[in-house]
Amino acid sequence: MVESSTFENAWLKDFSALCRGFLFTSPWRSLVTQGCYTTLTEPVQDAAALDGDFQQQLRQHFAAAKKQGIEKPILVGAIPFDVSQPAALFIPESHQTFKRADLLAALPTELSALPAVRRRAAVPDHDAFTQMVADAVAATQRGDLDKVVLSRLMDIVTEQPVDSAALMQRVMAQNPNSYHFHLPLPQGGVLLGASPELMLRKQGRDFSSCPLAGSARRDSDSQTDRAAGETLMNSSKDRHEHQLVTDAMRSTLQPRSRLLSVPTVPSLITTSTLWHLATQIDGEVQDPRENALSLACLLHPTPALSGFPHQQAQQLIQQLEPFDRQLFGGIVGWCDDAGNGEWVVTIRCGTVHDSRVRLFAGAGIVADSQPESEWRETGVKLDTMLRAFGLQ
């Protein structure tokens, strides 16, 4: 099966058809898939090992796909926060690439309405979440760990089933510069979102990453908005949180890199709702067998998703969070048989199954975090998805 480099405009305008497969958009390369050649649902615990079982199976699946006439096979899908859990990955029968700007331009000016919301509930509620944060702050102050990322959910029930393609259109229109993903799940329903954070992009031997840690709410007044960004850049709490992430990523990537550039000072980037501290990491792999998936799994989960040190952070997350993150806080993207690909962090996202919607947001907790402030920050992050329902 032959992949084409661009869609015909008619394809781009049939958004519901695009959402039947895996839809992924990026400023670098956007794609959509058709059909499923085979699934890979086993955990990716050893996927960072170039000679590990997962990478050997992936090479075998790619070779078999080529024999079946899939000229340029790719692996697509999502990996959970806990890599010991099953993945949601598959090799499609075919795929097409396109320019994100073309898809955004093809979105209708009048977007379909979403069904009315019957009820919504925070999981955990305000008091339980702020107590979680207070417990985590105490743990960091005792020296048990340096940082932990705690998250919360928003459960929504609608009057009628949600058309996930219509929801995806609204999310894209409101967040045009994010990485967008819409993934049908094996157990039914879909995972969709508009992530601001690149975990790993690889082209040839070159790779890049752009972790985010430390954020502040934006303001409609331009002067107040700029001041919020400057305050974030000068915040010792947020700079410390960000430094923990970049230091850990440097030490993880260094042994596998021939060249590696990690700036010592972060930069500021924006989404429609937040300022973020970001660091653009660039490198070149030592081993030509590295692929986008091996590097992404080497990094995942970064301290921006779990905390630092990771083992202690993951134990505290399991102790404090009253739910299983599953695919939330994981990574979603693709990798081709040449090793190129792109994976983004599964944040600013939700799952949709009939009339039930579950949204996810997290925040990094360090020794001087304030519980009420973290509740507000996660609320702003939930706004990315809530705005599509008119509930921000």
C-alpha positions in Angstrom: 0.0 0.0 0.0 1.4 3.4 -1.0 1.3 6.5 1.2 0.7 9.8 -0.4 2.3 13.0 0.8 -0.8 15.2 0.9 -4.5 14.8 1.2 -6.9 15.9 -1.4 -8.9 18.8 -0.1 -12.0 16.6 0.0 -10.3 14.3 2.5 -9.4 17.1 4.7 -13.0 18.4 4.8 -14.4 15.0 5.8 -13.3 15.4 9.4 -15.4 12.5 10.7 -13.6 10.2 8.3 -10.3 11.4 9.5 -11.3 10.5 13.1 -12.0 6.9 12.2 -8.3 6.2 12.3 -5.5 7.8 14.3 -5.3 11.6 13.7 -2.2 13.4 14.8 -1.1 17.0 14.0 2.2 18.8 14.5 4.0 21.8 13.0 6.5 19.2 11.8 4.4 16.4 10.3 0.7 15.6 10.6 -0.8 12.3 9.7 -4.0 10.2 9.6 -4.2 6.4 9.4 -6.6 3.9 7.8 -7.3 0.4 8.9 -5.3 -1.8 11.3 -2.7 -4.3 10.1 -1.7 -5.5 13.6 -1.8 -4.3 17.2 0.9 -4.1 19.8 -0.6 -4.0 23.3 2.1 -5.5 25.4 3.8 -3.2 27.9 6.7 -1.1 26.6 8.9 -1.6 29.7 12.0 -2.6 27.7 11.2 -0.5 24.5 14.2 1.8 25.2 16.6 -1.2 24.9 17.6 -1.5 21.2 18.0 -5.3 21.5 15.1 -5.8 23.9 12.0 -7.9 23.2 9.8 -5.0 22.2 12.2 -3.5 19.6 12.8 -7.0 18.1 9.1 -7.6 17.8 8.6 -4.2 16.3 11.3 -4.9 13.6 9.6 -8.2 12.9 6.1 -6.6 12.6 7.5 -3.9 10.2 9.2 -6.6 8.0 6.0 -8.6 7.9 4.0 -5.5 7.0 6.3 -4.8 4.1 5.8 -8.3 2.8 2.0 -7.6 2.9 2.5 -4.6 0.6 2.7 -1.8 3.2 5.7 0.1 1.8 6.3 2.5 4.6 4.9 1.0 7.8 4.5 3.1 10.9 3.6 2.4 14.5 1.1 4.7 16.0 -0.9 5.1 19.3 -0.5 5.8 23.0 1.7 4.5 25.8 0.3 4.8 29.4 1.9 6.7 32.3 2.8 3.4 33.9 4.8 1.5 31.3 4.1 -1.8 33.0 0.5 -1.5 31.8 -0.7 -2.5 28.3 0.0 0.0 25.5 -2.5 1.1 22.9 -0.3 0.8 19.7 -1.0 -0.5 16.2 0.4 -0.6 12.7 -2.2 0.8 10.3 -2.8 -0.6 6.8 -2.0 2.8 5.3 -1.5 6.4 6.3 -1.3 9.9 4.7 0.7 12.9 5.8 -0.6 16.5 5.4 0.1 20.0 6.6 -1.6 21.0 9.8 -2.4 24.5 8.4 -4.4 22.9 5.6 -6.5 20.9 8.1 -7.1 23.9 10.3 -8.2 25.9 7.2 -10.6 23.2 6.3 -12.4 23.3 9.6 -16.0 24.7 9.2 -16.6 28.2 10.4 -19.8 27.0 12.1 -18.7 24.1 14.4 -21.2 21.5 15.5 -22.8 22.0 18.9 -22.0 19.5 21.7 -24.7 18.0 23.8 -25.7 19.7 27.1 -23.8 18.6 30.2 -26.0 16.8 32.8 -23.4 16.8 35.6 -19.7 17.2 36.2 -17.6 16.2 39.2 -14.0 16.8 40.3 -12.1 13.6 41.2 -10.8 14.2 43.9 -12.8 17.2 45.1 -11.2 20.4 46.3 -10.6 19.5 49.9 -9.2 16.0 49.0 -6.9 17.4 46.3 -5.5 20.2 48.5 -4.8 17.7 51.2 -3.0 15.5 48.6 -0.8 18.5 47.8 -0.2 19.3 51.4 0.9 15.7 52.0 3.2 15.9 49.0 4.7 19.2 50.1 5.5 17.6 53.5 7.2 14.7 51.8 9.4 17.0 49.8 10.2 19.1 52.9 11.3 15.9 54.7 13.6 15.2 51.8 11.8 12.0 50.7 11.9 13.4 47.1 12.5 16.6 45.3 9.3 16.8 43.2 6.1 14.9 42.5 3.4 15.6 39.9 -0.1 15.2 41.2 -3.2 15.2 39.0 -6.9 15.3 39.1 -9.8 14.5 36.9 -13.0 16.1 35.8 -15.9 13.6 35.0 -18.6 14.9 32.8 -21.9 13.2 31.8 -23.8 14.6 28.9 -27.5 14.4 27.9 -26.7 12.6 24.7 -23.5 10.7 23.4 -20.7 13.0 22.4 -19.5 13.1 18.8 -15.8 12.9 19.4 -15.0 14.3 16.0 -17.1 17.4 16.7 -15.3 17.8 20.1 -12.0 17.4 18.4 -12.8 20.1 15.9 -13.7 22.6 18.7 -10.5 21.7 20.6 -8.4 22.3 17.5 -10.1 25.6 16.6 -9.5 26.9 20.2 -5.9 25.6 20.4 -4.5 25.8 16.8 -0.8 25.8 17.8 -0.9 22.6 20.0 -0.2 19.1 19.1 -3.6 17.5 18.4 -4.4 13.8 18.7 -7.6 11.7 18.3 -7.1 8.0 19.0 -9.8 5.3 18.9 -9.2 3.0 21.9 -9.2 -0.9 21.8 -11.8 -1.0 24.6 -14.1 1.5 22.9 -14.2 5.3 23.1 -11.4 7.6 22.1 -8.5 9.5 23.6 -8.2 13.1 22.4 -6.5 16.3 23.3 -4.3 19.3 22.4 -0.9 18.8 24.1 1.6 21.7 24.3 4.5 19.5 25.1 6.9 17.6 22.8 8.4 14.6 24.4 10.6 13.5 21.5 11.0 14.2 17.7 13.5 12.3 15.6 14.6 12.8 12.0 17.6 10.8 10.8 20.1 10.9 13.6 18.9 14.2 15.0 16.4 14.4 17.8 14.8 17.2 19.9 12.6 17.5 23.0 10.9 20.5 24.7 9.9 19.7 28.3 7.5 22.1 30.1 7.6 22.6 33.8 6.4 25.7 35.7 3.3 27.6 34.5 1.2 30.7 35.1 -2.3 31.7 34.0 -2.5 34.2 31.1 -4.6 37.3 31.3 -6.8 39.1 28.7 -5.0 42.4 29.4 -1.8 42.4 27.4 0.2 44.3 30.0 -0.9 42.1 32.9 -0.3 39.0 30.7 3.3 40.0 30.0 3.8 40.7 33.7 2.6 37.1 34.5 5.1 35.7 32.1 7.9 37.8 33.6 6.9 36.7 37.1 7.0 33.1 36.0 10.5 33.5 34.6 11.7 35.0 37.8 9.9 32.5 40.1 12.5 30.6 42.2 9.9 27.9 42.8 9.1 27.3 39.1 12.7 27.6 38.0 13.7 25.0 40.5 10.9 22.7 39.4 12.0 23.2 35.8 15.6 22.6 36.5 14.9 19.2 38.1 13.3 18.2 34.8 16.1 19.4 32.5 18.9 18.0 34.7 17.3 14.6 34.7 16.7 14.6 31.0 20.3 15.6 30.3 21.7 12.8 32.4 19.3 10.3 30.7 20.1 11.4 27.2 23.8 12.0 27.5 25.0 8.3 27.3 23.0 7.7 24.1 24.0 11.0 22.4 26.9 11.9 20.2 25.9 15.6 20.6 23.6 17.1 23.2 22.5 20.7 23.8 20.5 21.6 26.9 20.3 25.3 27.6 20.9 26.4 31.1 18.1 29.0 31.1 14.6 28.2 30.1 12.4 30.2 27.7 8.8 31.2 27.8 6.1 29.8 25.6 2.3 30.3 25.7 -0.8 28.4 25.1 -4.3 30.0 24.9 -4.6 29.8 28.7 -1.1 29.5 30.2 2.5 30.6 30.2 5.1 27.8 30.5 8.8 27.5 31.2 10.2 25.5 28.3 13.7 24.2 27.3 14.5 23.3 23.7 16.8 20.2 23.9 18.6 19.1 20.7 20.9 16.2 20.1 22.3 13.6 17.8 22.2 9.9 18.6 25.3 7.7 18.9 23.7 4.5 17.6 22.0 4.6 14.2 19.6 1.9 15.4 17.9 4.4 17.8 14.3 5.2 16.8 11.8 7.8 18.0 10.1 5.2 20.2 13.3 3.9 21.9 14.3 7.5 22.8 10.8 8.5 23.9 10.6 5.4 26.1 14.0 6.1 27.5 12.7 9.5 28.7 9.2 8.5 29.7 8.0 9.4 32.2 10.1 12.6 32.7 10.0 14.5 36.0 7.5 16.8 34.3 5.0 13.9 34.4 6.0 11.9 37.5 8.5 13.8 39.6 12.1 13.3 40.9 13.5 10.8 41.7 11.0 8.8 39.6 10.6 5.7 41.7 9.9 7.7 44.9 7.5 10.0 42.9 5.6 7.1 41.4 5.2 5.5 44.8 3.8 8.7 46.2 1.4 9.1 43.2 0.1 5.6 43.8 -0.4 6.4 47.4 -2.1 9.8 47.0 -4.1 9.7 43.8 -7.5 8.0 44.1 -7.5 6.8 40.5 -5.3 5.0 37.9 -4.0 7.4 35.3 -3.9 4.8 32.5 -3.2 6.7 29.3 -3.3 10.1 31.0 0.2 11.5 31.6 1.5 9.0 29.0 2.8 9.7 25.5 1.0 9.6 22.1 2.5 9.7 18.6 4.2 7.6 15.9 7.4 6.0 14.7 8.2 4.8 11.2 10.3 1.9 10.1 13.2 4.2 9.4 13.3 5.4 13.0 11.8 8.8 12.5 8.8 9.9 14.5 7.2 12.2 17.1 5.8 11.6 20.5 4.0 14.2 22.7 2.9 14.2 26.3 -0.7 13.1 26.9 -1.9 16.2 28.7 -4.7 18.8 28.1 -6.7 15.8 27.1 -9.6 13.5 27.8 -11.4 10.3 27.0 -14.8 10.1 25.5 -17.1 7.1 25.6 -20.7 7.6 24.6 -22.1 10.3 27.0 -19.1 10.0 29.5 -16.1 12.4 29.3 -13.1 12.2 31.6 -10.6 15.1 31.6 -7.1 15.2 33.1 -4.7 17.8 34.5 -1.7 17.7 36.7 0.8 20.0 38.5 4.3 19.7 39.8 4.7 19.8 43.6 7.9 21.0 45.3 8.8 22.1 48.8 7.3 25.6 48.5 4.1 24.7 46.6 0.8 26.1 47.9 -2.2 23.7 47.8 -4.7 26.3 46.8 -2.5 27.6 44.0 -2.0 24.1 42.6 -5.8 23.6 42.6 -6.2 26.7 40.6 -3.4 25.8 38.2 -4.9 22.4 37.5 -8.2 24.1 36.9 -6.7 26.4 34.3 -5.2 23.3 32.6 -8.6 21.7 32.6 -9.9 24.8 30.8 -8.3 23.7 27.6 -10.8 20.9 27.3 -13.7 22.5 29.3 -13.8 25.5 26.9 -15.0 23.2 24.1 -18.1 22.5 26.2 -18.5 26.2 27.2 -17.7 25.2 30.8 -14.5 27.1 31.6 
